[in-house]
Amino acid sequence: MPAPARISYVGHATVLVELDGVGLLTDPILRSRVGPLRRHGPLQAPAEARSPDAVLVSHLHRDHADLPSLRRLGRATRLIVARGTGGFFSARGFTEVEELAPGQSAQVGPVAVTAVAAIHDGGRGPRRPGSAVGFLLAGSRRVYFAGDTDVFAEMRRLDRPDVALLPIWGWGPSLGAGHMDPARAAEAVELIGPGIVVPIHWGTLYPRFLHRLRPEPLSRPPEELARAMKGLGSRAELRVLAPGGSLDIP
């Protein structure tokens, strides 16, 4: 019988995946603010998120590669990062850094971590260079973490993971290129064919004071995703987790 598995949504793109005795933390934001962005709602991270077996960093945008949060985890924490971004972390004192290009894998205990393509401009000038990736985690279950991406045809190659962690918004009232809104995320669901969809990248970070004028992006994206999936006749199970919520994977 497979070992217990759990998904815990910490908020934004931060998810703790506990799979086959291994803890994998994605794009950690473990504080109340990132630049002009403020966390809405309390930070509720499982204790296991403080000492993961590995951290997966999809790209170097500040709301995904937050140095203060990474330092809290410790500079000896194992980081698995996108190709071209390893030097950024090594130059800042992180000692266990592995780069993966799409198609390359690293082993974390019994779980294989494979980088997959993402349609997203992952760099921010010369200080934060590099590309963006997603990650496919394969053990007794298969979990796809998309990072930041737009929908793309090659998502079909993910071959029906048990769980897809899909971004459905961003951190403001509108989205730029390289992101999925709820309608685009519903299209991605049809390409990927997961058993369970957990929407991420919503309901957490938002510019200070703007929530008083435009609060809709903090709560409506999951509702819109549900409608869009229903409209496409999706067979996937949608499980909406508020930041701090958890899901046991059957």
C-alpha positions as CSV (number, residue, x, y, z in Angstrom):
1,M,0.0,0.0,0.0
2,P,1.4,3.5,-0.9
3,A,2.7,5.7,1.9
4,P,0.5,8.6,2.9
5,A,0.8,11.7,0.6
6,R,-0.4,15.2,1.3
7,I,-0.6,18.6,-0.4
8,S,-0.5,21.7,1.8
9,Y,-1.1,25.1,0.2
10,V,0.9,27.7,2.1
11,G,0.0,30.4,-0.4
12,H,0.8,32.0,-3.7
13,A,3.1,29.4,-5.4
14,T,4.3,27.9,-2.1
15,V,3.1,24.3,-1.7
16,L,4.5,21.5,0.6
17,V,4.2,18.2,-1.2
18,E,4.7,15.2,1.2
19,L,5.2,12.1,-0.9
20,D,6.7,8.8,0.0
21,G,8.3,10.1,3.2
22,V,9.9,13.1,1.4
23,G,9.0,16.8,1.9
24,L,9.3,19.0,-1.2
25,L,8.6,22.8,-0.9
26,T,7.9,24.9,-3.9
27,D,8.8,28.6,-4.5
28,P,8.8,29.4,-0.7
29,I,7.3,32.7,0.5
30,L,7.4,32.4,4.3
31,R,6.9,36.0,5.4
32,S,4.2,38.6,5.4
33,R,5.4,40.8,2.5
34,V,7.5,40.8,-0.7
35,G,8.4,44.3,-1.7
36,P,5.1,46.2,-2.2
37,L,3.1,43.0,-2.0
38,R,1.4,42.1,1.3
39,R,0.1,38.7,2.4
40,H,-3.6,38.6,2.9
41,G,-4.6,36.2,5.7
42,P,-2.2,34.6,8.2
43,L,0.8,32.6,7.3
44,Q,-0.1,29.0,8.1
45,A,2.7,26.7,7.1
46,P,3.0,23.1,8.4
47,A,6.0,22.5,10.7
48,E,7.4,20.2,8.0
49,A,7.7,23.2,5.6
50,R,10.5,24.6,7.8
51,S,12.9,21.7,7.1
52,P,12.0,20.2,3.7
53,D,14.2,17.6,2.0
54,A,14.4,19.8,-1.0
55,V,13.2,23.2,-2.2
56,L,12.1,23.6,-5.9
57,V,12.5,27.0,-7.3
58,S,10.8,27.5,-10.7
59,H,12.4,30.9,-11.6
60,L,13.9,34.0,-10.2
61,H,11.0,36.4,-10.0
62,R,10.9,37.9,-6.5
63,D,7.5,36.3,-5.7
64,H,9.0,32.9,-6.5
65,A,12.7,33.1,-5.4
66,D,12.4,35.1,-2.2
67,L,15.8,35.2,-0.6
68,P,14.7,36.1,3.0
69,S,12.4,33.0,3.0
70,L,15.1,30.8,1.6
71,R,17.6,32.0,4.2
72,R,15.1,31.1,6.9
73,L,15.3,27.5,5.6
74,G,19.1,27.6,5.8
75,R,21.8,28.0,3.2
76,A,22.5,24.3,3.3
77,T,19.0,23.5,2.2
78,R,19.0,21.5,-1.0
79,L,17.7,23.7,-3.9
80,I,16.6,22.3,-7.2
81,V,16.4,25.2,-9.7
82,A,15.9,26.1,-13.3
83,R,18.9,26.0,-15.7
84,G,20.8,29.2,-15.7
85,T,19.8,30.2,-12.2
86,G,22.1,28.1,-10.0
87,G,24.9,30.8,-10.0
88,F,22.4,33.3,-8.5
89,F,21.9,31.1,-5.4
90,S,25.6,30.0,-5.1
91,A,26.7,33.6,-5.2
92,R,24.5,34.2,-2.2
93,G,25.9,31.5,-0.1
94,F,23.6,28.5,-0.8
95,T,25.7,25.4,-0.9
96,E,23.5,22.6,-2.2
97,V,22.2,23.9,-5.6
98,E,21.3,21.7,-8.6
99,E,20.2,23.1,-12.0
100,L,17.7,21.2,-14.2
101,A,16.8,21.9,-17.8
102,P,13.5,20.6,-19.1
103,G,13.7,16.8,-19.3
104,Q,16.4,16.5,-16.7
105,S,15.8,14.8,-13.3
106,A,17.1,14.7,-9.8
107,Q,16.3,12.1,-7.1
108,V,15.1,13.1,-3.7
109,G,14.8,9.8,-1.8
110,P,12.3,7.7,-3.7
111,V,10.9,10.7,-5.6
112,A,12.1,11.7,-9.0
113,V,12.0,15.4,-9.6
114,T,11.9,16.2,-13.4
115,A,12.0,19.8,-14.8
116,V,9.4,20.4,-17.5
117,A,8.9,23.3,-19.8
118,A,7.2,26.6,-18.9
119,I,6.1,29.4,-21.1
120,H,7.2,32.3,-18.9
121,D,10.0,34.9,-19.0
122,G,11.8,33.8,-15.9
123,G,14.5,36.5,-15.8
124,R,14.6,40.0,-14.3
125,G,17.6,41.6,-15.9
126,P,21.3,40.9,-15.2
127,R,20.8,40.5,-11.4
128,R,18.2,37.7,-11.8
129,P,18.8,35.9,-15.0
130,G,17.7,32.5,-16.3
131,S,14.7,30.6,-17.5
132,A,11.5,29.2,-15.9
133,V,10.5,25.6,-15.5
134,G,7.8,23.5,-13.9
135,F,8.4,20.3,-12.0
136,L,6.9,16.8,-12.2
137,L,7.3,14.8,-9.0
138,A,7.1,11.0,-9.5
139,G,6.8,8.5,-6.7
140,S,3.9,6.4,-5.7
141,R,1.8,9.3,-7.1
142,R,2.6,11.9,-9.7
143,V,2.3,15.6,-8.9
144,Y,2.8,18.4,-11.5
145,F,3.8,21.8,-10.1
146,A,3.5,24.4,-13.0
147,G,5.3,27.3,-11.4
148,D,4.4,30.3,-13.6
149,T,3.4,29.5,-17.1
150,D,0.9,30.0,-19.9
151,V,-0.9,27.0,-21.4
152,F,1.0,25.2,-24.1
153,A,0.3,22.2,-26.3
154,E,3.2,20.1,-24.9
155,M,1.3,19.9,-21.6
156,R,-0.3,16.7,-23.1
157,R,3.1,15.0,-22.5
158,L,2.6,15.2,-18.8
159,D,0.3,12.2,-19.2
160,R,-2.4,12.5,-16.6
161,P,-0.7,13.1,-13.3
162,D,-2.6,12.4,-10.1
163,V,-2.5,16.0,-9.0
164,A,-1.9,19.2,-11.0
165,L,-0.9,22.4,-9.0
166,L,-1.9,25.1,-11.5
167,P,-1.5,28.9,-11.2
168,I,-4.8,30.6,-11.9
169,W,-3.9,34.3,-11.2
170,G,-1.0,36.5,-10.2
171,W,-0.4,39.2,-7.6
172,G,-2.4,42.1,-8.9
173,P,-5.7,43.1,-10.6
174,S,-4.5,42.0,-14.0
175,L,-2.2,39.5,-15.6
176,G,0.8,39.9,-17.9
177,A,2.1,37.5,-20.5
178,G,3.2,34.1,-19.4
179,H,0.4,33.5,-16.9
180,M,-2.9,31.6,-16.8
181,D,-6.2,33.1,-15.9
182,P,-9.0,30.7,-14.9
183,A,-10.1,30.2,-18.4
184,R,-6.6,29.4,-19.6
185,A,-6.1,27.1,-16.6
186,A,-9.2,25.2,-17.6
187,E,-7.7,24.6,-21.0
188,A,-4.6,23.4,-19.4
189,V,-6.6,20.9,-17.3
190,E,-8.0,19.4,-20.5
191,L,-4.5,19.0,-22.0
192,I,-2.9,17.5,-18.8
193,G,-5.8,15.3,-17.8
194,P,-5.0,15.2,-14.0
195,G,-7.2,13.3,-11.5
196,I,-7.2,16.3,-9.1
197,V,-6.6,20.0,-9.8
198,V,-5.4,22.3,-7.0
199,P,-5.4,26.0,-8.0
200,I,-2.5,28.0,-6.7
201,H,-1.0,31.5,-7.2
202,W,-4.2,33.2,-5.9
203,G,-5.6,34.7,-2.7
204,T,-2.3,35.5,-1.0
205,L,-0.1,38.3,-2.3
206,Y,-1.6,41.6,-3.4
207,P,-0.4,45.3,-3.5
208,R,-0.8,47.2,-0.3
209,F,-4.2,49.1,0.0
210,L,-5.3,47.9,-3.5
211,H,-7.5,45.2,-2.0
212,R,-9.8,48.0,-0.8
213,L,-10.5,49.1,-4.4
214,R,-10.2,45.8,-6.3
215,P,-10.7,42.8,-3.9
216,E,-12.0,40.5,-6.6
217,P,-8.7,38.8,-7.6
218,L,-8.2,37.6,-4.0
219,S,-11.3,35.4,-4.0
220,R,-12.9,35.0,-7.4
221,P,-10.4,33.1,-9.5
222,P,-11.3,29.6,-8.1
223,E,-15.0,30.2,-8.7
224,E,-14.2,31.2,-12.3
225,L,-12.0,28.2,-12.7
226,A,-14.8,25.9,-11.6
227,R,-17.2,27.5,-14.1
228,A,-14.6,27.2,-16.9
229,M,-13.9,23.6,-16.1
230,K,-17.6,22.8,-16.1
231,G,-18.0,24.5,-19.4
232,L,-15.4,22.4,-21.0
233,G,-16.9,19.2,-19.5
234,S,-13.8,18.5,-17.4
235,R,-13.6,15.1,-15.6
236,A,-10.9,16.3,-13.2
237,E,-11.8,16.9,-9.5
238,L,-11.3,20.5,-8.5
239,R,-10.1,20.9,-4.9
240,V,-9.8,24.5,-3.8
241,L,-7.5,25.0,-0.8
242,A,-7.4,28.3,1.0
243,P,-3.9,29.3,2.0
244,G,-3.1,27.0,5.0
245,G,-5.3,24.2,3.7
246,S,-4.2,20.6,3.1
247,L,-5.4,17.7,1.0
248,D,-4.6,14.0,1.4
249,I,-3.9,12.3,-1.9
250,P,-5.7,9.0,-2.3
